[in-house]
Amino acid sequence: MAGAPNLPSDARPSGHRVKPDRILKHGVLLLATLLALVPTLYMLMTSLKSEDEYTVNKVGLPRTIVFDHYDNVLFQSPFFAWMENSIILAAGAVILSTLVSCLGAYAIARMEFKGRSLLFSISTSLMAVPPVVMIVPLFVLYSELDLISTFRGAIIIYAGLITPFSVYLLTTFFRTLPRELFESARMDGAGALRILWKIVLPLSLPALLTLVVVNALYVWNDLLIAIIFLQDDSKRTLMAGISVFQGRYDNQIPLTMAGMAVASAPMLMLYLVFQKYFIQGLMTGAVK
């Protein structure tokens, strides 16, 4: 026809045909998603079963949904005290680590000084050191300093564990920012701290929120440091409390699953709130 556009052969409609490799890719992603959700679904289904039903039906869906286990977890145990302790540790460690990491990453990424590359290499290599090898020297040191069973002592340990990764990520991100921004700010008389506060941090919001989510999740789920360095029952964290809870009610699996489900809820809500920035930060780092 005279009015029909002359489309190239590869741009013409193909009758909505779907390529086999695309179907295979979607199938693999769907299978991976289902496999990742299996433990969570099992935890939720088990927490809604009665003890008698769980004895005869360990895998299937609950025939009768009961919420008694959630009532026992929330109101028959010091659950909220454990959660408050975990929030204190996670918030304190993340704030301290983020402050130190921003200063250190900015210095490594944008300041010229002798030993900068060596300092960055040492900081990055600390990510490969497992925390378990530092338990004995830290415990001896903390015993001498009377920091056992103190929040400030545990916060310092957690901040030290998550800072190397934070410095690495932020340094990589800061190096991708246009150099012209820094030169223009210096010409206007801005100092290093003002540039960091007014220019670098606002542009790095996705990366910072990604760090907050990842580091808070690490501190929230940690069990090793919490058990060894917070021995006082009043300082017990949520994960440590759930582990004791599990040992005390070993035969009551639905009750334990209810406790784990409630314990995972705060981090799930944190991720959902910052999901947009979290994905943006990951994609920005990957592309750049």
Secondary structure, DSSP 8 states (H G I E B T S, - for coil): -TTS----GGGS--SS---HHHHHHHHHHHHHHHHHHHHHHHHHHHHTS-HHHHHH-SSS--SS---HHHHHHHHSSSHHHHHHHHHHHHHHHHHHHHHHHHHHHHHHHH---TTHHHHHHHHHHGGGS-GGGGHHHHHHHHHHHT-TT-HHHHHHHHHHHHHHHHHHHHHHHHTTS-HHHHHHHHHTT--HHHHIIIIIHHHTHHHHHHHHHHHHHHHHH--HHHHHH--SGGG--HHHHHHHHHHHTTT-HHHHHHHHHHHHHHHHHHHHHTHHHHHHHHHHHHH-
